[in-house]
């Protein structure tokens, strides 16, 4: 394939992913505050359930649509995802009660899972010789968009109320759906698939799945951390009497540094290997979560958020690159979808678990449990996983 065509395809995929990330950032940054301040829900468990619904629907979509994309292609999955996200944004913007918030969130979860899995697999097929870099660019677009979306959502909410950002989400989703439908090619088939019998495919999937279990556990813990940051850090900062602009700045700082460093960590993992950088990232992230409970100084919290984002980048991209290293070409969508399913289940379990802990013991204990879960996941991965780079 000509470099100019690769560049056009990658640029288009990253543009749509950026828009999807902006949608995600608006929802992630404002859903807790919207539920509390607009719908007047005060229970941490109920607020956490909003993010859990997002995580559950996104996880299930990753699993099902990853396999479906291996059959019908990546493009329909991407377009469908943007449409579903737009419908979810419209429902939240018009929400009058908690049930509408949950349904709207479920639609955004379905849409996010669909578009993310379609674009992620398309990126690995378009840049098949640079999987780490492809995943780093993907995550840069996703979390760069999320950082921008959180900042944009905070600005629009401060100026026009908490409903306005979700109307903007609808418009951005429409732009992404139109771009995907009219301008993007189908990438399924860019990588030659080896012809295998159904029995052999099943055996290869079982083998790859077993090897991926420690990676699934690490991904699961990473989403418990993610649910802490997006469900309960805004509420923790609100309890410190920080205004919505300050909260949005800290949340955006975390996502900004996370996004910015993921192409670098992906590239480094292509050169030096995945496992070492993943272990360092999980360990340092487990340690850096704890100081959030020890200060109310805005500048210190902002610096902590920036550092935490860099540390998260150390493991987030290499983990998905390890999955791609392990996956046979004919099962790329299925294996990546399986990983994202187990990873995003942490986004379902995390908010409920941490919400119950916060209701019963206080918000600080949610931070402690998150740190412990990351440390346990790191230990399991370090003991049971081997380096995968040589297989890619």
C-alpha positions in Angstrom: 0.0 0.0 0.0 1.3 3.5 -0.9 2.5 5.6 2.0 0.2 8.4 0.9 -2.9 6.2 1.1 -1.8 4.8 4.5 -1.5 8.4 5.7 -5.0 9.3 4.5 -6.6 6.3 6.1 -4.8 6.7 9.4 -5.6 10.4 9.5 -9.3 9.7 8.8 -9.5 7.0 11.5 -7.8 9.3 14.0 -10.1 12.2 13.2 -13.2 10.0 13.9 -11.5 8.6 17.0 -10.8 12.1 18.2 -14.5 13.0 17.9 -15.5 9.8 19.7 -13.0 10.8 22.4 -14.5 14.2 22.7 -18.0 12.6 23.2 -16.5 10.3 25.8 -14.7 13.2 27.6 -17.9 15.2 27.8 -19.8 12.3 29.4 -16.9 11.2 31.6 -16.2 14.6 32.9 -19.8 15.7 33.6 -21.9 12.6 34.2 -21.3 12.5 38.0 -22.0 16.2 38.4 -25.0 16.1 36.1 -26.5 13.2 38.1 -25.9 15.0 41.4 -26.7 18.6 40.5 -29.4 18.3 37.7 -31.1 15.1 38.7 -30.5 15.7 42.5 -29.1 12.2 43.2 -26.9 12.2 46.3 -26.0 8.5 46.8 -22.4 7.7 45.8 -23.6 4.2 44.8 -26.2 5.6 42.5 -23.8 8.1 41.0 -21.3 5.3 40.5 -23.9 3.2 38.8 -24.1 5.7 36.0 -20.5 5.1 35.1 -21.0 1.3 35.7 -23.7 1.3 33.1 -21.3 2.9 30.6 -18.7 0.4 31.4 -21.0 -2.6 31.1 -22.5 -1.7 27.8 -19.1 -0.7 26.4 -17.6 -4.0 27.6 -20.4 -6.1 26.1 -20.2 -4.2 22.8 -16.4 -4.7 22.6 -16.9 -8.5 22.9 -19.8 -8.8 20.5 -18.8 -6.2 17.9 -15.2 -7.2 17.9 -16.2 -10.7 16.7 -18.9 -9.1 14.3 -16.2 -6.9 12.7 -14.3 -10.0 11.8 -17.4 -11.1 9.8 -18.9 -7.9 8.3 -16.0 -5.5 8.4 -14.8 -2.6 10.5 -16.5 0.4 8.7 -20.2 -0.5 9.6 -19.2 -0.9 13.2 -17.5 2.5 13.3 -20.5 4.3 11.8 -23.0 2.5 14.0 -21.0 3.5 17.1 -21.1 7.2 16.2 -24.9 7.1 15.6 -25.5 5.4 19.0 -23.4 7.9 20.8 -25.4 10.7 19.3 -28.6 9.2 20.4 -27.3 8.8 23.9 -26.2 12.4 24.1 -29.6 13.5 23.0 -31.3 11.4 25.7 -29.1 12.8 28.5 -29.5 16.4 27.2 -33.3 16.0 27.6 -33.2 13.8 30.7 -35.8 14.6 33.4 -35.1 11.6 35.7 -32.4 9.1 36.7 -33.7 6.4 34.3 -33.2 8.6 31.3 -29.7 9.3 32.4 -29.0 5.5 32.7 -30.5 4.8 29.2 -28.6 7.7 27.6 -25.4 6.5 29.3 -26.0 2.9 28.0 -26.3 4.2 24.5 -23.1 6.2 24.7 -21.4 3.0 26.1 -22.7 1.0 23.2 -21.6 3.7 20.8 -18.1 4.1 22.3 -17.5 0.4 22.4 -18.5 0.0 18.8 -16.5 2.9 17.3 -13.5 2.2 19.5 -13.2 -1.4 18.6 -13.7 -0.8 14.9 -11.1 2.0 14.7 -8.6 0.1 16.9 -8.6 -3.0 14.7 -8.5 -0.8 11.6 -5.4 0.9 12.9 -3.6 -2.4 13.6 -4.5 -3.5 10.0 -3.3 -0.3 8.4 -0.1 -0.1 10.4 0.5 -3.9 10.8 4.3 -3.6 11.2 4.1 -0.9 13.9 1.4 -2.2 16.3 2.7 -0.3 19.4 2.8 3.0 17.5 -0.6 2.3 15.9 -2.1 1.8 19.4 -0.3 4.8 20.8 -1.7 7.0 18.0 -5.1 5.5 18.6 -5.0 6.2 22.3 -3.6 9.7 21.7 -6.7 10.5 19.5 -9.0 8.9 22.0 -7.7 10.5 25.2 -6.6 13.7 23.5 -10.2 14.0 22.4 -11.4 13.0 25.9 -9.2 15.7 27.5 -10.5 18.3 25.0 -14.1 17.1 25.6 -13.7 17.4 29.4 -12.4 21.0 29.0 -15.0 21.9 26.4 -17.8 20.3 28.5 -16.6 22.2 31.6 -16.6 25.5 29.7 -20.0 25.0 28.2 -21.5 23.8 31.5 -20.1 26.9 33.3 -21.5 29.2 30.7 -24.8 27.5 29.7 -25.6 24.8 32.2 -24.9 21.1 32.4 -27.3 20.1 29.6 -25.5 22.2 26.9 -22.4 19.9 26.5 -24.6 16.9 25.7 -26.3 18.8 22.8 -22.8 19.4 21.5 -22.1 15.7 21.8 -24.9 15.0 19.4 -23.5 17.3 16.8 -20.0 15.8 17.0 -21.3 12.3 16.7 -23.2 13.2 13.5 -20.0 14.6 12.0 -18.1 11.4 12.9 -20.9 9.2 11.4 -20.9 11.1 8.2 -17.1 11.1 7.8 -17.0 7.3 8.5 -19.7 6.5 6.0 -18.6 8.7 3.1 -14.9 9.0 3.4 -13.4 5.9 5.1 -12.5 2.6 3.3 -12.9 -0.9 4.7 -9.7 -2.1 6.2 -10.6 -5.8 6.8 -8.4 -7.8 4.5 -5.4 -5.4 4.5 -3.5 -8.1 6.5 -3.5 -11.5 4.8 -5.4 -14.1 6.8 -4.1 -17.6 6.9 -6.7 -20.1 5.7 -7.4 -22.4 8.6 -10.0 -25.0 9.6 -12.6 -24.2 12.2 -11.0 -26.6 14.6 -7.6 -25.0 14.2 -9.1 -21.5 14.6 -10.8 -22.6 17.8 -7.5 -24.1 19.2 -5.6 -20.9 18.3 -8.2 -18.8 20.0 -8.2 -20.9 23.2 -4.4 -20.8 23.3 -4.3 -17.0 22.8 -7.1 -16.5 25.3 -5.3 -18.4 28.1 -2.1 -16.5 27.5 -4.1 -13.2 27.6 -5.7 -13.8 31.1 -3.0 -11.9 33.1 -3.4 -9.0 30.6 -7.1 -9.0 31.0 -6.7 -8.7 34.8 -4.3 -5.8 34.4 -6.7 -4.1 32.0 -9.6 -4.8 34.5 -7.6 -3.1 37.3 -6.8 -0.1 35.0 -10.5 0.5 34.5 -11.1 0.4 38.3 -8.5 3.2 38.4 -10.3 4.9 35.5 -13.7 4.7 37.3 -12.1 6.2 40.4 -10.8 9.1 38.5 -14.0 9.8 36.6 -16.7 8.9 39.1 -15.2 9.9 42.4 -12.3 12.3 42.0 -14.7 15.1 40.8 -16.8 14.5 43.9 -13.7 14.4 46.1 -12.6 17.7 44.6 -16.1 19.1 45.0 -15.9 18.3 48.7 -12.7 20.3 48.8 -14.9 23.3 47.6 -13.2 23.4 44.2 -15.3 25.1 41.4 -16.2 23.3 38.2 -13.5 25.0 36.2 -10.8 23.8 38.6 -12.3 20.3 38.6 -12.3 20.2 34.8 -8.7 21.5 34.7 -7.4 18.6 36.9 -9.4 16.0 35.0 -8.2 17.3 31.7 -4.6 17.4 32.9 -4.7 13.7 33.7 -6.2 12.8 30.3 -3.9 15.3 28.4 -0.6 13.7 29.7 -2.1 10.2 29.3 -2.9 11.0 25.7 0.3 12.8 24.9 2.6 10.1 26.0 0.9 7.0 24.6 2.4 7.2 21.1 5.8 7.5 22.8 5.2 4.5 25.1 3.8 2.5 22.2 6.9 3.3 20.1 9.2 2.4 22.9 7.4 -0.9 23.4 8.0 -1.7 19.7 11.7 -1.2 20.3 12.3 -2.5 23.8 9.4 -4.8 24.6 6.0 -4.6 26.3 6.3 -6.3 29.6 8.9 -4.2 31.4 7.3 -0.9 30.6 3.9 -2.3 31.6 5.1 -3.5 35.0 6.7 -0.1 35.7 3.5 1.7 34.8 1.2 -0.4 37.0 3.5 -0.1 40.0 4.1 3.7 39.8 0.3 4.3 39.2 -0.6 2.3 42.3 1.7 4.5 44.3 0.6 7.9 42.7 -3.1 7.4 43.5 -2.6 7.7 47.2 -1.3 11.4 47.5 -4.7 12.6 46.1 -6.1 12.0 49.5 -3.4 14.0 51.3 -3.7 17.5 49.9 -6.2 20.2 48.9 -3.7 22.4 47.1 -4.9 23.0 43.5 -1.4 23.2 42.0 -0.2 20.0 43.7 -3.3 18.2 42.6 -2.8 19.4 39.0 0.8 18.1 39.1 -0.3 14.8 40.5 -2.9 14.4 37.7 -0.2 15.1 35.1 2.1 12.5 36.6 -0.7 9.9 36.9 -1.5 10.4 33.2 2.2 9.7 32.2 2.3 6.6 34.4 -1.0 5.3 33.0 0.4 5.7 29.5 3.3 3.4 30.4 0.9 0.4 30.6 -2.2 1.3 28.7 -0.8 1.1 25.2 1.7 -1.8 25.7 -1.1 -4.0 27.1 -3.2 -3.8 24.0 -0.1 -4.2 21.9 0.7 -7.4 23.8 -2.8 -8.7 22.9 -2.2 -7.8 19.2 1.1 -9.6 19.3 -0.6 -12.8 20.6 -3.7 -12.7 18.3 -3.7 -14.6 15.0 -4.7 -12.3 12.1 -8.0 -14.0 11.5 -9.0 -13.5 15.1 -7.6 -9.9 15.6 -11.0 -8.3 16.1 -12.2 -11.1 18.4 -9.1 -11.1 20.6 -9.0 -7.4 20.9 -12.7 -7.3 21.6 -12.3 -9.9 24.3 -9.5 -7.9 26.0 -11.6 -4.7 25.9 -14.6 -6.7 27.3 -12.7 -7.8 30.3 -10.9 -4.5 30.7 -14.1 -2.5 30.5 -15.8 -4.8 33.0 -13.6 -3.0 35.5 -15.5 0.1 34.4 -18.7 -1.7 35.4 -17.5 -3.3 38.7 -15.3 -0.4 39.8 -17.9 2.4 40.2 -20.3 0.1 42.1 -17.6 -1.4 44.4 -15.9 2.0 45.0 -19.3 3.7 45.5 -20.3 1.2 48.2 -16.9 1.6 49.9 -17.3 5.4 49.8 -20.8 5.2 51.2 -19.7 3.0 54.1 -16.2 4.1 54.8 -15.6 7.4 53.1 -14.2 8.5 49.7 -10.5 8.0 50.8 -10.9 4.3 51.1 -11.9 4.1 47.4 -8.5 5.4 46.5 -6.8 2.9 48.8 -8.7 -0.1 47.2 -7.9 1.1 43.7 -4.2 1.3 44.5 -4.2 -2.2 45.9 -6.0 -3.7 42.9 -3.3 -2.2 40.5 -0.5 -3.7 42.7 -2.1 -7.1 42.7 -2.6 -7.0 38.9 1.1 -6.0 38.4 2.3 -8.9 40.6 0.2 -11.5 38.6 1.4 -10.1 35.3 5.0 -10.0 36.3 5.0 -13.6 37.5 2.9 -15.3 34.8 3.5 -13.3 31.5 6.3 -13.5 29.0 7.5 -10.8 26.6 5.4 -10.9 23.4 7.2 -8.5 21.1 9.1 -11.2 19.2 5.8 -12.6 18.0 4.5 -9.5 16.3 
